[in-house]
Amino acid sequence: MKLVLIADTFPPLRTSGAVQLRDLSREFVRQGHELTVLLPSSDLKQPWALEDFGGVRVLRLKAPKTKDIDYIRRTMGEFLMPYAMLRNLHKSPLAKEKWDGVVWYAPSIFHGPIASALKKASECKGYLIIRDIFPEWAVDMGLMGRGLPYRFFRAVANYQYSVADVIGIQTPGNAVYFDHWLQKPARKLEVLQNWLADAPVGPCSIDLAKTSLAGRRVFVYAGNMGVAQGMDILLDLAEHLKARADIGFLFVGRGSDAQKLAASAKARQLDNVVFHDEIDPDEIPGLYAQCDFGLIALHPKHRTHNIPGKFLTYMQSGLPVLANINEGNDLVDLIRDEQVGAVATENSPEVLARMAMALVEGGQNGDEMSRRCKTVYRRLFSPEQAVQQITSAL
């Protein structure tokens, strides 16, 4: 099939979304499909730039800045983004291209206009990949009420949904948000699991043997550190286990709360905690090879269901997880049913501390758990399955 994929993140960015779309794009090509990725770029001096990314055509289109700016300017930039992308697409060599299917990735919720235009021009179907339910999760977190801003974002999201013929959600629990959307005939909602390509263990710029965590059993957190993660409890956990000289905690990444968390660890004099800036995604397997367990945190106010990308990377590397997540999240049952770690919904550092010690003292059971992690990854989270599911739907 000749497909176009619309997104707002892709390498060289290091976000989990960029890594996911990199792996998905490569798999489309590996399975013999012709793929073009359309991306907004605020750094371009010209209207467009066409690149080759391992057999994937990547067309970057000049658009307003939407990253690392205040919320008001970001909202304005994202609202204008699809229109700027369309305008500059018409100036590019791909202006007259026709597609067999349009795929787009959310976040962002603002891709509806460009997805609609490309579908109509090519008279083809569209597949929306949704990885979080916005603005619902922002309301759950108390970041937004149900006033005018919420109604605006909700209208934008609903328009994006209306453009799609098929929507792929992360987990079955998120289906409740699409009951109204499904009332229109010929629409299809399905679970599209997250995916991650196999990655070899290579060199890593972080050498734990040269840090204060040398010789300890290490719990690692690698990824975004923001409001949605509710990571303060992980520092509370580290403080509870401060006396355990055999246990350490490593936090790698960036985000709105990263500096605050690092400052808090320093103020608490947590010598069992090390913070490090984000590293290249290709270094992650080498990092995890030095660690023993993966940490997951989702703010307890969440009501939507989410399987973080980092969970996949932990499974791929055979790291059992210690998770503190919201009650009722589908990830709770997945961890418990597959026996790939320990999960708490009480938001209690005492409970987490007991679970952490049980994991560390698991002995032979830990080896079996590590094997189960890799089995879960191979069975549920391969990009091969994701590509076959998307193309079958289209």
Wavefront OBJ file of the C-alpha trace (Angstrom):
o trace
v 0.000 0.000 0.000
v 0.994 3.597 -0.543
v 0.432 5.290 2.807
v 0.938 8.667 4.421
v 1.569 9.043 8.156
v 0.931 12.399 9.856
v 2.611 13.103 13.191
v 4.285 15.872 15.163
v 7.205 13.838 16.526
v 9.897 11.805 14.778
v 13.678 11.403 14.961
v 15.937 13.216 15.656
v 13.580 13.923 18.593
v 14.069 11.452 21.464
v 10.525 11.243 22.809
v 8.860 7.862 23.232
v 6.454 8.869 20.448
v 9.358 9.584 18.095
v 10.861 6.172 18.818
v 7.484 4.478 18.283
v 6.949 6.184 14.939
v 10.498 5.420 13.853
v 9.934 1.713 14.530
v 6.490 1.722 12.918
v 7.818 3.475 9.794
v 10.665 1.012 9.394
v 8.235 -1.895 9.736
v 5.899 -0.484 7.065
v 8.857 -0.441 4.667
v 10.054 -3.893 5.759
v 6.623 -5.312 4.917
v 6.807 -3.808 1.427
v 4.631 -0.714 1.823
v 5.489 2.727 0.457
v 5.383 5.246 3.324
v 5.616 9.021 3.485
v 5.744 10.780 6.869
v 4.481 14.364 7.107
v 5.861 16.421 9.997
v 5.573 20.043 11.128
v 8.846 21.905 11.624
v 9.267 25.392 13.054
v 12.996 25.403 12.250
v 12.701 25.392 8.461
v 13.642 28.526 6.573
v 11.884 27.253 3.424
v 8.310 25.873 3.110
v 9.359 22.197 2.969
v 12.274 19.763 3.188
v 12.208 16.213 1.779
v 14.431 13.544 3.320
v 15.023 9.816 3.060
v 14.927 7.916 6.344
v 15.916 4.335 5.622
v 13.485 4.010 2.720
v 10.805 6.196 4.327
v 10.083 9.536 2.657
v 9.990 12.217 5.340
v 8.491 15.561 4.317
v 9.008 18.284 6.915
v 6.645 21.217 6.481
v 7.162 24.667 7.936
v 4.654 25.311 10.741
v 4.375 27.383 13.933
v 6.417 26.449 16.989
v 4.535 24.150 19.410
v 7.250 22.795 21.727
v 8.812 24.331 24.852
v 6.584 27.422 24.895
v 3.746 28.582 27.142
v 0.326 26.928 26.920
v -1.425 29.805 25.134
v 1.165 30.090 22.373
v 1.334 26.317 22.100
v -2.445 26.067 21.658
v -2.398 28.770 18.971
v 0.534 27.083 17.249
v -1.107 23.660 17.279
v -4.406 25.074 16.009
v -2.632 26.693 13.038
v -0.259 23.767 12.482
v -2.390 21.575 10.150
v -3.322 24.554 7.947
v 0.330 25.627 7.655
v 1.295 22.042 6.834
v -1.356 21.833 4.110
v -0.340 25.155 2.598
v 3.310 24.137 2.425
v 2.498 20.610 1.249
v 0.897 22.227 -1.819
v 4.227 23.969 -2.495
v 6.189 20.698 -2.266
v 6.965 18.032 -4.896
v 4.335 15.808 -3.221
v 1.465 18.238 -3.776
v -0.324 15.947 -6.258
v 0.369 12.623 -4.509
v -2.507 10.194 -3.972
v -2.594 7.694 -1.122
v -4.186 4.318 -0.438
v -4.647 5.251 3.204
v -4.040 8.086 5.671
v -2.684 7.277 9.139
v -2.212 9.857 11.866
v -0.939 9.799 15.423
v -2.357 11.524 18.502
v -1.116 13.387 20.379
v -1.616 15.924 18.785
v -5.408 16.311 18.706
v -5.072 18.991 15.984
v -4.303 16.833 12.924
v -7.961 16.540 11.870
v -7.966 19.198 9.098
v -4.916 17.856 7.252
v -6.035 14.228 7.657
v -9.459 15.147 6.276
v -7.986 17.012 3.298
v -5.683 14.146 2.343
v -8.472 11.566 2.701
v -10.793 13.552 0.460
v -8.113 14.184 -2.171
v -7.212 10.492 -2.333
v -10.720 9.116 -1.680
v -9.292 6.687 0.859
v -9.841 5.599 4.457
v -8.146 7.014 7.549
v -6.726 5.316 10.641
v -6.254 7.370 13.827
v -3.754 6.025 16.367
v -4.647 7.424 19.809
v -2.112 7.101 22.603
v -3.806 9.307 25.194
v -7.298 10.697 25.730
v -6.967 14.487 25.807
v -8.443 16.683 27.255
v -9.997 14.094 29.582
v -6.765 13.228 31.354
v -6.012 16.919 31.926
v -9.388 17.319 33.672
v -8.701 14.239 35.801
v -5.362 15.756 36.851
v -6.935 19.055 37.858
v -4.977 20.904 35.161
v -8.213 22.005 33.515
v -11.840 22.417 34.521
v -14.811 21.764 32.274
v -15.147 25.382 31.218
v -14.448 27.089 27.909
v -10.877 25.750 27.354
v -12.089 22.191 27.946
v -14.991 22.628 25.540
v -12.625 24.019 22.909
v -10.177 21.115 23.183
v -13.018 18.626 23.330
v -14.487 20.034 20.112
v -11.082 19.771 18.407
v -10.658 16.175 19.566
v -14.187 15.249 18.481
v -13.564 16.705 15.024
v -10.391 14.635 14.720
v -12.340 11.522 15.716
v -15.033 12.330 13.132
v -12.447 12.254 10.340
v -11.308 8.705 11.170
v -12.803 5.530 9.743
v -10.887 3.393 12.230
v -9.503 4.374 15.634
v -6.851 2.318 17.391
v -6.844 2.797 21.172
v -4.197 1.594 23.623
v -6.343 -0.508 25.925
v -9.918 -1.849 26.121
v -10.684 0.493 29.030
v -10.520 3.552 26.768
v -13.407 2.297 24.612
v -15.926 4.088 26.858
v -14.813 7.447 25.438
v -15.969 6.481 21.930
v -19.526 5.219 22.464
v -20.980 8.282 20.707
v -18.435 8.111 17.858
v -19.347 4.480 17.189
v -22.999 5.329 16.597
v -22.216 6.335 13.012
v -22.238 3.335 10.622
v -19.029 1.900 9.111
v -16.799 3.147 11.934
v -14.524 0.694 13.700
v -12.841 0.894 17.097
v -10.089 -1.557 17.958
v -7.280 -2.036 20.457
v -3.926 -1.291 18.836
v -1.229 -2.206 21.345
v 1.845 -0.050 21.670
v 4.842 -1.440 19.800
v 8.619 -1.425 19.982
v 11.165 -2.907 17.618
v 13.924 -5.246 18.759
v 17.013 -3.305 19.788
v 20.525 -4.677 20.353
v 22.386 -3.943 23.575
v 25.027 -1.383 22.697
v 27.213 1.156 24.466
v 25.692 3.608 26.916
v 27.037 6.978 28.055
v 25.875 6.168 31.611
v 28.192 3.785 33.470
v 26.569 2.855 36.778
v 29.811 1.305 37.998
v 31.198 4.842 38.203
v 28.272 6.222 40.219
v 27.076 5.934 43.802
v 24.751 3.143 42.635
v 27.634 0.761 41.918
v 26.980 -2.662 43.426
v 23.304 -1.961 44.190
v 20.163 -3.528 42.766
v 18.936 -0.643 40.636
v 15.372 0.489 39.949
v 15.441 2.652 36.820
v 12.991 5.231 35.490
v 13.702 6.445 31.956
v 11.329 8.866 30.283
v 9.293 12.005 30.751
v 9.082 13.496 34.230
v 5.968 15.646 34.223
v 2.739 16.322 36.054
v 0.972 13.331 34.519
v 3.498 10.915 36.015
v 3.094 11.961 39.668
v 6.667 10.980 40.434
v 7.028 12.484 43.912
v 6.001 9.123 45.346
v 9.064 7.506 43.783
v 11.277 9.822 45.813
v 9.188 8.949 48.867
v 9.919 5.303 48.051
v 13.654 6.003 47.817
v 13.526 7.772 51.172
v 11.786 4.778 52.769
v 14.552 2.508 51.484
v 17.438 4.860 52.284
v 18.839 2.450 54.866
v 19.050 -0.367 52.293
v 22.602 -0.096 50.987
v 21.828 -2.757 48.378
v 19.046 -0.812 46.612
v 19.371 2.277 44.392
v 17.240 4.431 42.113
v 18.181 5.925 38.741
v 16.089 8.588 36.986
v 16.943 9.395 33.365
v 15.065 11.914 31.235
v 13.596 15.365 31.063
v 10.273 17.062 31.663
v 8.532 19.844 33.547
v 9.205 18.224 36.945
v 12.738 16.933 36.341
v 14.619 19.799 37.995
v 12.168 19.956 40.900
v 12.551 16.239 41.561
v 16.345 16.377 41.413
v 16.358 19.334 43.822
v 14.025 17.462 46.167
v 16.301 14.407 46.184
v 19.264 16.616 47.017
v 17.362 18.406 49.794
v 16.393 15.038 51.307
v 20.031 13.887 51.069
v 19.047 10.742 49.184
v 22.400 9.137 48.450
v 20.583 6.168 46.899
v 19.238 8.312 44.037
v 20.984 9.454 40.844
v 19.485 11.775 38.200
v 20.757 11.975 34.627
v 19.679 13.918 31.542
v 17.929 12.065 28.731
v 20.060 9.862 26.504
v 19.724 8.717 22.910
v 17.017 6.023 22.567
v 19.582 3.663 21.046
v 21.469 3.755 24.369
v 18.468 2.547 26.387
v 19.133 -1.227 25.997
v 22.702 -0.648 27.200
v 21.375 1.296 30.175
v 18.814 -1.346 31.124
v 21.466 -4.076 30.890
v 23.021 -2.411 33.965
v 19.716 -2.263 35.896
v 17.440 -4.773 37.601
v 13.905 -3.345 37.692
v 11.866 -0.723 35.835
v 9.789 1.977 37.535
v 6.412 3.210 36.298
v 4.440 6.092 37.783
v 1.082 7.460 36.671
v -0.713 10.098 38.690
v -3.484 8.518 40.804
v -6.021 11.080 39.538
v -5.920 9.575 36.057
v -9.132 7.914 34.918
v -8.044 7.157 31.376
v -6.046 4.012 30.650
v -2.428 4.206 29.609
v 0.351 1.740 28.887
v 3.490 3.911 28.877
v 6.121 3.342 26.235
v 8.660 2.727 28.972
v 6.698 -0.374 30.025
v 7.453 -1.856 26.602
v 11.160 -1.059 26.890
v 11.279 -2.718 30.312
v 9.555 -5.842 28.964
v 11.875 -5.943 25.966
v 14.929 -5.845 28.251
v 13.530 -8.370 30.720
v 13.165 -5.873 33.582
v 10.326 -6.691 36.006
v 8.382 -3.542 36.874
v 7.421 -1.766 40.060
v 4.424 0.405 39.212
v 2.385 3.020 41.061
v -0.647 3.762 38.886
v -4.281 4.779 39.014
v -6.958 2.404 40.261
v -8.714 0.494 37.481
v -6.041 1.091 34.841
v -5.850 -1.833 32.405
v -2.103 -1.947 33.075
v -2.827 -3.219 36.609
v -4.362 -6.449 35.326
v -1.705 -6.828 32.646
v 1.147 -6.731 35.189
v -0.641 -9.034 37.624
v -2.001 -11.511 35.083
v 1.303 -11.847 33.262
v 3.308 -11.854 36.542
v 5.877 -9.363 35.268
v 6.333 -7.294 38.418
v 4.430 -5.629 41.228
v 1.805 -2.899 40.974
v 0.222 -0.643 43.588
v -2.838 1.581 43.305
v -2.894 2.828 46.918
v -0.385 5.633 46.170
v 1.443 4.601 49.343
v 5.263 4.685 49.620
v 5.042 2.085 52.396
v 3.255 -0.346 50.094
v 5.725 0.346 47.287
v 8.667 -0.178 49.655
v 7.371 -3.615 50.660
v 6.888 -4.525 47.010
v 10.367 -3.282 46.089
v 11.992 -5.384 48.814
v 9.996 -8.435 47.718
v 11.245 -7.996 44.145
v 14.851 -7.587 45.278
v 14.646 -10.672 47.469
v 12.871 -12.742 44.818
v 15.960 -14.772 43.893
v 15.215 -17.482 41.328
v 11.679 -16.161 40.903
v 13.236 -12.980 39.563
v 14.919 -14.891 36.732
v 11.618 -16.495 35.807
v 9.900 -13.102 35.934
v 12.527 -11.648 33.606
v 11.846 -14.420 31.072
v 8.119 -13.726 31.308
v 8.767 -10.042 30.582
v 10.502 -10.880 27.317
v 7.741 -13.310 26.379
v 5.074 -10.633 26.942
v 7.031 -8.201 24.767
v 7.296 -10.654 21.875
v 3.634 -11.669 22.083
v 1.938 -8.276 22.491
v 4.164 -5.406 21.473
v 5.802 -6.120 18.120
v 5.620 -3.532 15.316
v 4.905 -6.393 12.885
v 1.524 -6.905 14.516
v 0.775 -3.142 14.552
v 1.503 -2.699 10.839
v -0.549 -5.748 9.864
v -3.467 -4.490 11.958
v -3.366 -0.985 10.465
v -3.073 -2.119 6.861
v -5.828 -4.712 7.302
v -8.146 -2.015 8.654
v -7.396 0.250 5.691
l 1 2 3 4 5 6 7 8 9 10 11 12 13 14 15 16 17 18 19 20 21 22 23 24 25 26 27 28 29 30 31 32 33 34 35 36 37 38 39 40 41 42 43 44 45 46 47 48 49 50 51 52 53 54 55 56 57 58 59 60 61 62 63 64 65 66 67 68 69 70 71 72 73 74 75 76 77 78 79 80 81 82 83 84 85 86 87 88 89 90 91 92 93 94 95 96 97 98 99 100 101 102 103 104 105 106 107 108 109 110 111 112 113 114 115 116 117 118 119 120 121 122 123 124 125 126 127 128 129 130 131 132 133 134 135 136 137 138 139 140 141 142 143 144 145 146 147 148 149 150 151 152 153 154 155 156 157 158 159 160 161 162 163 164 165 166 167 168 169 170 171 172 173 174 175 176 177 178 179 180 181 182 183 184 185 186 187 188 189 190 191 192 193 194 195 196 197 198 199 200 201 202 203 204 205 206 207 208 209 210 211 212 213 214 215 216 217 218 219 220 221 222 223 224 225 226 227 228 229 230 231 232 233 234 235 236 237 238 239 240 241 242 243 244 245 246 247 248 249 250 251 252 253 254 255 256 257 258 259 260 261 262 263 264 265 266 267 268 269 270 271 272 273 274 275 276 277 278 279 280 281 282 283 284 285 286 287 288 289 290 291 292 293 294 295 296 297 298 299 300 301 302 303 304 305 306 307 308 309 310 311 312 313 314 315 316 317 318 319 320 321 322 323 324 325 326 327 328 329 330 331 332 333 334 335 336 337 338 339 340 341 342 343 344 345 346 347 348 349 350 351 352 353 354 355 356 357 358 359 360 361 362 363 364 365 366 367 368 369 370 371 372 373 374 375 376 377 378 379 380 381 382 383 384 385 386 387 388 389 390 391 392 393 394
